[in-house]
């Protein structure tokens, strides 16, 4: 008897003039479910709009919150972009991750080429370049400036060299080390050298940087949660009387919660947009300097921007952070407000 | 419609607001609830609204034992009761229409239905022309009538009012009471808590008088 629907069902249809479009039958029930869904979506859109308008009514206060969130997000995002750039830069050194294999001098050309072929057949090897002792001497003459002095040598002191490029990703230095050991174990090899410990160090530093970005991200993510949670808590507090009234006219907890959750989403999303803007501004500001630096090293380097996917991820993550922060505040404070 | 059986309400601090109270209000009846402040009028209304639970005894509203209604179900229960407050409790950041529409929006009514019902409710309280105004632009009496329109917009079977004329002068008070009578005439059960004895004495309705949480007189005139 309480619910209108029940009232209608319990009474004979004749005494119950149709009010609205309620009738029996699966088809109309489907239509009703559909219209209820549409209504539900419309309600959410309305709530989302209203909570955004509520934020825009006090633009300065909202901007402050957005800026706090934006700064907190800019730090880890900026660090990640920096690391991505460093990674891109190190990819250009991929070719530098080569192993020089010095063959024993007693070997003749045929033997040396045989070894080269053997090395080439190793699984971890992408490419082997054979440098004969004569060619090595020629290169040395050309590049060292001692060309004339070398003419007085009776015989060529240089061994044949195999320049081995590993197949594996340069980020995986351990496999390069394994290949090095494998090469050293081969017979007729004087020495195999990987001169790139600094690459190893760079990768370690970058791994550390990534870990730091993660830690920073987690810490500042918590900060964003707390900022949004606190802001939403204040909003709840300032609308206490309204919440009581709404509960007394039959609002469910979900109904009371909804505008505050949307508020959290808007705070998060706004902060995310601003953070994106900040990171891009910093990148634009730095790009001129970076180009000049690259030119000084006779290189070309274009600063990586935040990609489309990363941008969308950033916005999604910030909106979710906002939602979560609001959820925490709402969960803790809303049920305490009951009509008394 | 409303059934109290040996109902007591003791607050946590030991104060007993209601003591073994029993009465019955039939469907379609109109009753006043009176007594000095502190006699238990508000507590009684709070028990019906499920803002409080009774310590002992049984409260039945519309055939439902309120003890059976779980916390999560309280909102749905409240949608069937219209409540009018002493200070009307309008939301000042939205206009008259939106204030009255609130219960309909909460219960998920269709937009077309909302417009129709809100205007019908405003028409009944005689303020149809003011739907676009903010509550602050209205007089005290008008604000209270908006509060009543909001209470009846859901077409509740039961209408409760807590000192609805508390802040109004006698003439306006009489108007408000007449409004309640009109709703009662179309079948709504009405229960009004008030201490305005001179006003209700002139109206021919049942009067329940409370004193220190007990029913001391029950006159049907």
Interface residues (C-beta under 8 A of the other chain):
Chain A: X1 X2 X3 X4 X20 X35 X36 X39 X40 X42 X43 X241 X242 X244 X245 X246 X247 X248 X249 X250 X251 X252 X253 X255 X338 X339 X340
Chain B: X49 X51 X62 X63 X64 X72 X75 X76 X77 X78 X79 X80 X83 X89 X91 X102 X103 X105 X106 X107 X108 X110 X111 X113 X150 X154 X155 X157
